[in-house]
């Protein structure tokens, strides 16, 4: 529970620093995470363009925030993401652990989405070759390890906390990512 509260505190900080523009199609039923507690500022900052390139894995944590569609790939426990230096992004989702190296996985996945990092760490996703925004995520990079009571580290330096933003700027969903070893 302490771990979840720590992540919610980071989400509150993210909520203050940037507002999203467009809501993904089936995410409107999620509870807002915007009212989560005090604002922190000592161990996180908004993402910049150079923070995203690379391969990332989902760090799972318990969350009371769920969407109606239980088959949605963003709810699967094992997820990997790729952000290229050229602005392309790919992802893979599975019920089973993804053991293959991310580079091998992403060789077979076609480029369907592009991203751009805007001021305040706002990551805007668009379908490849289209102009309309599909999703907006506020991205926060962790600048130092932070542990909960008991000494367990739950966010590490370099981790990303990505918060899906709704049409009114409300936080809808949180994704915690850790970079794959090169």
C-alpha positions in Angstrom: 0.0 0.0 0.0 2.9 2.4 0.8 4.3 1.7 -2.6 1.0 2.7 -4.3 0.8 5.9 -2.2 4.3 6.9 -3.3 3.4 6.4 -6.9 0.2 8.4 -6.4 2.2 11.2 -4.9 4.3 11.3 -8.1 1.1 11.3 -10.1 -0.1 14.3 -8.2 3.1 16.1 -9.0 2.7 15.1 -12.7 -0.9 16.4 -12.6 0.3 19.9 -11.6 3.1 20.1 -14.2 1.2 19.3 -17.4 -2.3 18.8 -18.8 -3.2 16.3 -21.6 -5.2 17.1 -24.7 -6.9 14.0 -26.0 -8.4 10.9 -24.3 -8.0 7.4 -25.7 -11.3 5.8 -26.9 -12.1 3.3 -24.1 -10.4 5.0 -21.1 -13.1 7.5 -20.2 -14.5 5.2 -17.5 -11.4 5.2 -15.3 -11.5 7.0 -12.0 -9.4 10.2 -12.0 -6.1 10.0 -10.2 -5.9 13.8 -10.0 -6.7 14.1 -6.3 -4.0 12.0 -4.8 -2.2 14.0 -2.1 0.7 16.4 -1.7 2.9 17.5 -4.5 6.5 16.3 -4.5 9.4 17.6 -6.4 12.6 16.3 -5.1 13.1 13.1 -7.0 11.3 13.5 -10.3 11.2 15.8 -13.3 9.2 16.1 -16.5 10.6 13.9 -19.4 12.6 15.4 -22.2 12.9 14.0 -25.7 16.2 12.2 -24.9 14.7 10.3 -21.9 12.4 8.1 -24.0 14.5 6.4 -26.7 15.1 2.7 -25.8 13.3 -0.4 -24.7 11.2 -0.3 -21.6 9.4 -2.9 -19.5 6.3 -2.4 -17.4 6.8 -2.5 -13.6 3.6 -3.9 -12.2 1.9 -2.6 -9.1 -1.6 -3.0 -7.7 -4.1 -0.4 -8.7 -7.7 0.2 -7.9 -8.1 2.0 -11.2 -9.5 -0.3 -13.9 -11.2 0.1 -17.3 -14.3 -1.6 -18.5 -12.7 -3.7 -21.2 -10.7 -6.4 -19.3 -9.4 -7.7 -22.7 -7.6 -4.4 -23.3 -3.8 -5.0 -23.9 -2.8 -2.2 -21.6 -4.1 -4.2 -18.7 -2.0 -7.3 -19.4 0.7 -7.9 -16.7 3.7 -8.2 -19.1 4.4 -5.3 -21.5 7.4 -3.9 -23.3 7.7 -0.6 -25.2 10.1 0.8 -27.7 10.7 4.5 -28.4 13.0 5.2 -31.3 15.2 8.3 -31.7 13.2 9.0 -34.9 9.9 9.3 -33.0 8.4 5.8 -33.6 6.9 3.8 -30.9 6.0 0.1 -30.6 4.6 -2.1 -27.8 3.9 -5.7 -27.1 1.6 -7.1 -24.4 1.2 -10.6 -23.0 -0.4 -12.7 -20.2 2.9 -14.6 -19.9 6.3 -13.2 -19.2 8.1 -11.8 -22.2 11.5 -13.5 -22.1 12.8 -12.6 -25.5 15.1 -9.6 -25.9 13.1 -6.5 -26.7 15.1 -5.8 -29.9 14.1 -9.2 -31.3 10.4 -8.6 -30.4 10.3 -5.2 -32.0 11.9 -6.4 -35.2 8.6 -8.2 -36.0 6.2 -5.5 -34.9 5.2 -2.9 -37.6 5.4 0.8 -36.8 1.9 2.0 -36.2 2.4 4.9 -33.8 4.7 7.9 -33.5 5.4 10.1 -30.5 6.6 13.6 -29.8 7.6 15.0 -26.4 6.2 18.4 -25.8 6.8 21.0 -23.1 6.2 19.8 -19.5 6.9 16.1 -20.4 3.7 15.7 -22.4 4.1 12.7 -24.8 1.7 12.8 -27.7 1.0 9.6 -29.6 -0.4 9.6 -33.2 -1.1 6.9 -35.7 1.8 6.7 -38.1 1.1 9.1 -41.0 -1.8 10.8 -39.4 -2.1 14.2 -37.6 -4.8 13.5 -35.0 -3.7 12.7 -31.5 -4.6 9.2 -30.2 -3.3 9.5 -26.7 -1.6 12.0 -24.5 0.6 10.9 -21.6 2.4 13.0 -19.0 5.8 11.5 -18.6 7.9 11.9 -15.5 11.5 10.6 -15.1 12.7 9.6 -11.6 15.9 11.3 -10.8 16.9 9.3 -7.7 16.0 6.0 -6.1 13.1 6.2 -3.7 12.1 3.6 -1.3 9.1 2.9 0.9 9.2 2.2 4.6 11.0 -1.1 5.1 13.8 -0.2 2.7 12.3 -1.7 -0.5 13.0 0.4 -3.6 9.9 0.9 -5.7 11.1 3.6 -8.1 14.6 3.7 -9.4 16.6 6.5 -11.0 15.8 6.6 -14.7 12.3 4.9 -14.3 9.5 6.6 -16.2 6.0 7.2 -14.8 3.6 7.7 -17.6 0.1 9.1 -16.8 -2.6 8.9 -19.4 -4.5 12.2 -19.6 -8.2 12.6 -20.3 -9.9 15.3 -22.4 -10.2 17.5 -19.3 -6.6 17.0 -18.3 -7.5 14.5 -15.6 -5.2 11.6 -14.9 -6.8 8.3 -16.0 -4.1 5.6 -15.8 -0.6 5.2 -14.6 2.2 3.1 -16.2 5.5 2.6 -14.5 8.3 1.7 -16.9 11.9 0.6 -16.3 14.5 0.6 -19.1 15.8 -2.7 -20.4 19.5 -3.4 -20.0 21.3 -2.6 -23.2 
